[in-house]
Amino acid sequence: MQRKDLTGQRFGRLTVLEYAGAAKNGNACWKCQCDCGNIKVVDGYRLRKGTTTSCGCYRRDLMRVAIMENPKTREQMGRHGQFADSEGVNIAAATKRRTTNRSGVIGVSFDKQTKKWNARLFIKGKLVLNKQFVDFKDAEAARKQAEAQYLQPLIARMANHDSAKSTAKH
């Protein structure tokens, strides 16, 4: 099957610059320039069907507006004290269960594709735990062990630091 030349065509915020080769699935890929200036290689099928219309900037713009219009988010803006930050780690984010959590354990989720349990923990922007388990209890135990190894020392140091600051004030 002969590919359709998309060079020069616009799809949303993307303008097709040139053919960029074929994807593993055989679809033609196209080098595109976004209105924001970014260059992105996109599957031609996704362009034609309207699935991809920008380099990602459109979604970021929408989310920025949604965040600014959310009254709960705006209420919290500027309150730096709500985040317990210790040595570059947001303790609150690592220890608070999200409302979207379905497993009941922080950092443990079920992957429907692999039919396994994932255990994860981010510290300072790095995944220090990222393993899959067949058994939920094993994933839970791995997460608890990682918390003990990585989070508990930070929490203890933060508590000592806070108590030292409190003592110094009095």
HELIX and SHEET records of a PDB file:
HELIX    1   1 GLY A   44  LYS A   49  1                                   6    
HELIX    2   2 CYS A   57  GLU A   69  1                                  13    
HELIX    3   3 PRO A   71  GLN A   76  1                                   6    
HELIX    4   4 HIS A   80  GLN A   82  5                                   3    
HELIX    5   5 ILE A   91  THR A   95  1                                   5    
HELIX    6   6 PHE A  136  ALA A  146  1                                  11    
HELIX    7   7 GLU A  147  LEU A  151  3                                   5    
HELIX    8   8 GLN A  152  LYS A  169  1                                  18    
SHEET    1   A 4 ARG A  10  PHE A  11  0                                        
SHEET    2   A 4 LEU A  14  ALA A  22 -1                                        
SHEET    3   A 4 ALA A  28  CYS A  34 -1                                        
SHEET    4   A 4 ILE A  39  ASP A  43 -1                                        
SHEET    1   B 2 ASP A  85  SER A  86  0                                        
SHEET    2   B 2 VAL A  89  ASN A  90 -1                                        
SHEET    1   C 3 VAL A 108  ASP A 111  0                                        
SHEET    2   C 3 LYS A 116  ILE A 123 -1                                        
SHEET    3   C 3 LYS A 126  PHE A 133 -1                                        
END                                                                             
